[in-house]
Amino acid sequence: MSHSKKSLEERIESSKGFLKENLNTVRAGRANPALLDKVTVSYYGTPTPLKQLANISVPEPRMLLISPFDPKAIADIEKGINEANIGINPANDGKVIRLAIPQLTEERRKELAKTVKGYGEDAKVAVRNLRREQVDALKKEQKDGEMTEDDLKTALDDCEKIIEKAIKSIDEIIKDKEQELLEV
């Protein structure tokens, strides 16, 4: 059986991982270093992930503190944050950069909730596509004589259970993120 349950589960995990990465970039009302995961800085002309250039900490619930390893890089880091369009203006005191996370307005919360739902739908579509690929592969294996009709039925049932579990899991991830957006 070339299209194993294990490979389906691994591909589903990968889809869920991608969903979580996307959700980390959605700014809720509290400070989360993952907000800066996609920020790159031109460091001596080389695009470099911010994480490699600075320590990012959360000294208080609504504040990110960025401490550059190389003090000379602070202006480049500030520029990288501004170019990343995360919607927060960095405050640079020459040694560290502070990002004060503003309160979310009701309107912004609704926009973000839509974004979160969209990411969730994308993840579900990806999982459903995996289901279709798996079903097609299993039917082909049965047609090619690699498995019996009964084996096919069992494999299709297993596939369906895995997909249902994945969809539930995605719904939970989305619900948690929506809750986070509602926290003040």
Residue, then its C-alpha position, 0 to 999 in steps of 0.5 A: m500500500s503506497h498511500s498509507k494512513k501514516s503518510l495521509e496523517e503526516r500530510i494533514e499535520s503539515s496542513k495544520g502546521f501551515l494553518k497555525e503559522n498563518l494564525n500566528t501572524v494574526r495579531a490579537g490584543r496581546a503580545n506574541p513574539a510569533l507576530l514577528d516570525k515573518v519579519t525579515v531585516s536587510y542586515y548588511g544587504t542580506p535579508t535575514p529573519l528578525k529572530q536571528l538578529a535579536n532576542i524578542s521578549v514579552p516584558e508585559p502582556r501588551m509589549l514586545l521587546i526586541s533586543p538586537f544582538d548587534p546594536k548597530a543593526i537597530a535602525d535596520i531592524e526598525k525598518g524591517i518591522n515597518e516594512a512588514n506592515i504588522g500595523i504597529n509602530p516600533a519605538n526605538d530608544g537606541k538600545v532596544i525596540r519596543l512594540a506596544i500592542p494596541q487594543l483592538t477595536e470591535e471593527r478590527r476584531k471582526e475583520l481579523a475573525k473573518t481572516v481567521k475563518g478564511y485560513g480555517e476554510d483554506a486548511k479544510v479545503a487542503v484536507r479535503n483535497l488530501r482525502r480525494e487524493q487518498v481515495d483515488a489512490l486506494k481505488k486505483e490500488q484495488k483496481d490494480g489488484e493490490m487490495t481486495e474489495d473488503d480491504l478497500k472498504t476498510a481503508l476508505d473507512d479509515c481515511e474518512k475517520i482521519i479526515e473527520k478528526a482533522i476537520k474537527s481539529i481545524d475547527e478547534i484551532i480556529k475557535d481557540k484563535e477566535q477566543e483569543l481575538l475576543e480577549v481584551 
